[in-house]
Amino acid sequence: MEKEELYQLSFQLILYSGNARSFAMEALQEAKKKDFDSARLKIAEAETELLQAHKYQTQLIHAEAGGDSFDLPIILVHAQDHLMTAMTMKDLAIEMIDLREEFLYADAVKERTAE
């Protein structure tokens, strides 16, 4: 694989991973406003972006498995960091949204039973 192609794949990984992380953060903001439907839509958008990033990552893995060898540029390491951070952020956002929703409805039930 040529260095230029490796750089292009790295930049695509960064782009889609960054988008996914942004959508996950937006999902948390929507959940904070108690708009759980919107939060889940943002998570779905994050997942779509992660799927795109994963396609580029898979391309790199297949190239190496197919016998391509290349020097590991720091931009590729940076891209992988972005991808892993975005994946973790999305997973944590899902958990936090679920917790916010559970607490909201638990509080509502408590208020009704206290009446």
C-alpha positions as MATLAB code, in Angstrom:
seq = 'MEKEELYQLSFQLILYSGNARSFAMEALQEAKKKDFDSARLKIAEAETELLQAHKYQTQLIHAEAGGDSFDLPIILVHAQDHLMTAMTMKDLAIEMIDLREEFLYADAVKERTAE';
ca = [
       0.000    0.000    0.000;
       1.367    3.394   -0.974;
       2.017    5.960    1.719;
      -0.507    8.375    0.179;
      -3.253    5.739    0.268;
      -2.401    4.931    3.868;
      -2.696    8.613    4.755;
      -6.040    8.884    2.979;
      -7.414    5.872    4.845;
      -6.157    7.351    8.108;
      -7.885   10.657    7.414;
     -11.138    8.846    6.630;
     -10.868    6.992    9.933;
     -10.370   10.289   11.746;
     -13.279   11.924    9.924;
     -15.861    9.235   10.598;
     -14.634    8.570   14.123;
     -14.792   12.264   14.954;
     -18.321   12.473   13.598;
     -19.343    9.464   15.682;
     -17.877   10.964   18.836;
     -19.690   14.241   18.176;
     -23.011   12.449   17.703;
     -22.466   10.525   20.950;
     -21.835   13.793   22.796;
     -24.937   15.330   21.205;
     -26.904   12.278   22.351;
     -25.828   12.949   25.922;
     -26.945   16.562   25.637;
     -30.347   15.453   24.341;
     -30.697   13.007   27.228;
     -29.804   15.782   29.640;
     -32.801   17.688   28.239;
     -34.867   14.509   28.774;
     -35.362   14.091   25.026;
     -34.581   10.390   24.941;
     -35.977    9.811   21.449;
     -33.631   12.433   20.036;
     -30.760   10.996   22.087;
     -31.329    7.559   20.597;
     -31.425    9.034   17.089;
     -28.034   10.638   17.742;
     -26.699    7.282   18.926;
     -27.957    5.724   15.684;
     -26.111    8.429   13.741;
     -22.961    7.698   15.749;
     -23.289    4.016   14.927;
     -23.658    4.808   11.209;
     -20.455    6.855   11.310;
     -18.642    4.099   13.197;
     -19.684    1.606   10.533;
     -18.097    3.843    7.907;
     -14.916    4.166    9.971;
     -14.845    0.422   10.458;
     -14.911   -0.093    6.670;
     -11.676    1.865    6.370;
     -10.122    0.023    9.278;
     -11.102   -3.301    7.701;
      -9.508   -2.195    4.434;
      -6.232   -1.660    6.270;
      -6.439   -4.994    8.045;
      -7.205   -6.846    4.800;
      -4.310   -5.153    3.034;
      -1.893   -6.233    5.722;
      -3.354   -9.744    5.880;
      -2.984   -9.917    2.101;
       0.739   -9.375    2.351;
       1.034   -5.599    2.130;
       3.587   -4.189    4.479;
       3.974   -0.564    5.321;
       5.641    1.675    7.840;
       3.276    2.670   10.596;
       2.808    6.430   10.306;
       1.842    8.335   13.424;
      -1.314    9.571   11.650;
      -2.573    5.982   11.500;
      -1.925    5.544   15.220;
      -3.792    8.811   15.780;
      -6.670    7.572   13.611;
      -6.926    4.342   15.584;
      -7.015    6.376   18.806;
      -9.906    8.396   17.406;
     -11.790    5.260   16.456;
     -11.368    3.566   19.833;
     -12.297    6.756   21.686;
     -15.428    7.183   19.576;
     -16.464    3.573   20.124;
     -15.995    3.910   23.863;
     -17.819    7.240   23.931;
     -20.790    5.771   22.082;
     -21.001    2.797   24.440;
     -20.783    5.014   27.514;
     -23.366    7.408   26.080;
     -25.818    4.541   25.644;
     -25.348    3.526   29.276;
     -25.689    7.093   30.534;
     -28.829    7.702   28.494;
     -30.362    4.508   29.853;
     -29.481    5.531   33.412;
     -30.953    9.010   32.995;
     -34.136    7.511   31.628;
     -34.360    4.961   34.434;
     -33.848    7.634   37.103;
     -36.418    9.911   35.508;
     -39.067    7.217   35.443;
     -38.148    5.935   38.912;
     -38.632    9.460   40.267;
     -41.981    9.740   38.479;
     -43.166    6.478   40.024;
     -42.050    7.614   43.488;
     -43.952   10.882   43.078;
     -47.137    9.045   42.076;
     -46.946    6.613   44.988;
     -46.269    9.429   47.445;
     -49.517   11.175   46.485;
];
